[in-house]
Amino acid sequence: MDKEHSLLERMYSSHHKAGSRLRQSFMEEQRAALFLSWIGTGKDILDLGCRDGTLTRHFVPGNRVTGGDIDVDALDHAKAEHGIEVRQVNLNSELPFPDASFDVVVLAETLEHLPYPKITLPEIYRVLRPGGAFVGNAPIAYNLKNRYRVIRGKKLDYDPTHCQYFSIDSLTALLEGYFELDEMVALKGGRWARLSMRLFARNVAFRCRKA
């Protein structure tokens, strides 16, 4: 294990425990239902950034699921509690899987944590089979509420592990640089986000496809 890998593992293990993030998943039921409607069954699924498998466990019935994360303690929980096959991965380097290994890759509440998404996304493309689905979600930093927060002199974001601060347009451009973007849905932002995701969405889910 190289020094960067070891440092990231310690950082995220500490972050998960200190922030009481284990056994919790942002909008768990809503995301699980939406992602399952996109994924279906009978699929080989790779869930990257799966942590302790709280969300991942919803994909297990009827599918073959592998969870990947850098936090080995969280992975041990995913395997012991939910029976998920796990693999330690560093999302800032090559993924330890052969080409075209999976029908679906999930990247949920993880893209914003990646310092080098242009390393990770081509790797996701590589391990997906032709026509495979790439689904996930990410917070939108540049919404109207956050812009007003900055005007008042406050921070845009308070999570120290966030590396990317997306607008709808920047997230769309990043995803479309590698995949066909089939659908984007507002998860947070209320009824106003249905009128304008650009102004009001605070978190969005996406469904992409490997052409």
N, C-alpha and C positions, 0 to 999 in steps of 0.2 A: 504494500500500500504506500503510495507516495505521500509526501508531506502535506500537499494541498488537500488530498482526499481525507487524510486523517484529521486535519484541522476542520474541514467542513462537517465531518461526522460528529466531532465533539461539539461544534457550534450548534448544529441542528438538534442533537440530543438534548443539550442544555436548554435550547429555545422551546422545544416541545414540553419538557418537564416544568420549566419555570413558568411558562405561560398556561399551564394546565390544558394543553391542547390535545393530549392523548385521551382517547375514548370520546372525543368530541369531533364533530364535523359540521362545518358551515352549511346551513340549510340542507341538512342530510336527507330528509325525506323528499323534499322538492327536487333536489339534484338527482337523487337515485331514480325517482320516477321518470324524470325527463331523459336522463342518460339511457335508462333501460328501454325507453320507447325508441331511441335512436339505435341502440346496439342490437336488440333482439336476443336470440338464443342460438346455441350450437356454434359459438365463436371461440377462437383463441384470443384472449384479451390480455393486454399488458397495461397495468395501471401504474404509472410513474409518479413518484411523490405520494405513494399510498399511505405513508406513515404506519399507523397501527391497524389499518384495514377497516376502520369504522364505516367508511363509504364503500370501500372495495367489496365488502361482504355481500352487498346487495347484488353484485354482478355474478356471484358464484353459481346460483342455481341455474342449471341448463347450459353453463359455459365452462371453459377451461381457463382459469385466471391465474396470472402471475403478477405479484406485486413487487415493485421496485422502489427502493428508497435508500438514502445514505445512512439513516439512523438504524443501526442493527438492533437496538433495544426495542424500537417500535416494530420492526419486522418480526422479532421473536414473538411479540404479542399477536401480530396478525396471523402468524402460523399456528400458535398455540390456541388462541381463542376462536379463530374463524376458519382454520384449516386451509389457509391460502398458501399456495406455493410462493416462496419469496426469493428475491435475489438482491444483494446489495449493489447499488449502482451509483455512479457519480454522473450527474446529468451535464457536467461540464466537459465530458470526454466521450469517447466512443461507448456505445451501449454494448454489453456483453451477450449479444444475441445475433444469430445469423441473419442474413438478408431474408426479407419476406417471411418472417416467422409468425406474424400475428394478423388477425383480421381486424382488430380494433386496438388502438392505443388511447388510453385515457390520461389526460393531464389536467387534473382538477385542483384549483387553488394553488398552482405550482408555477405557472409561467412567469408570474410577477417576481418570483424568487430567483430567477435564473440570470446571472450576470452575462451569460453568453448564449442567448436563445438561438443565435445563428450557428451554433454548434449543435444544440439539442434538436432543433426542428429537422435538419437534414438527417440526423440519426433516426428520428421517428419515421421519417419518410422511408428510410432504408429498410427498417425492420417491418414495415407494413407490406402486406400483399397488395397486388394491383387491385384497385377499387376499394381498398380497405378504408375504414373510417377512423378519423382522428377527432375525438370529442373532449371537451373540457370546459373550464370557465376561468375567468380572471376578473379582478376588480378594475373598475374604470376610475382613474384618478381625476381626470379632467372633466368633471361634470360641473354643473352650475353651482351646486352646494359647496364643493371643494374650492372652486375658483373664488367664491365669496369668502371662504375661510382664509385663503391666502391674502386677499385684499385687506383683511382685518389683522394681518401680521402673524397668523398661525401657520403651523406646519401643514403641508399637503398630506402627509401620511406619518403615522407614528410607529409603524412596524419596522424595526431595525433590519429585518431580513429581506425587505422588499428592495429589489434592484431595478425594476421596470415600473414606469408610471404611464399607463396607457390612456389614450383617448380612444373613442370608437374608431376613428380613422387610422390611428397608428397601429392599433391591434389588427384591424382589417388588413392593412398593408403588410404587416408581418406575416400573418397567416397565408395570405394570397401569394406571398413570395415562394411558397412551397406546395400549397394544396389548393384544391378547388373548395371555396367556402360556400357550403350549401345553405347554412342557416345560422342566424345569430338571434338569441332570445334574451331579453332583460330579466335578470333574476331579482335585482333590487332596484328600486326607484319608483315603485308604485305605479299608479295609473298614468302619471305624467310620462313615465318612460315609454309607455306604449305610444304616446304621441310623438316623442322625440328621444330616441336613445342617446343621441349626441349630447343633448343638454341635461338629461335627467337620470340616465342609467348609472347605477353605482356598482353593478356587477353584471356580467353577461356570460351566458353559455354559448358555445359555438360547436357546430358540426361541420367537419371538413372531410374531404375525400382525396385519396391518392389517385390521381388521374392515370 
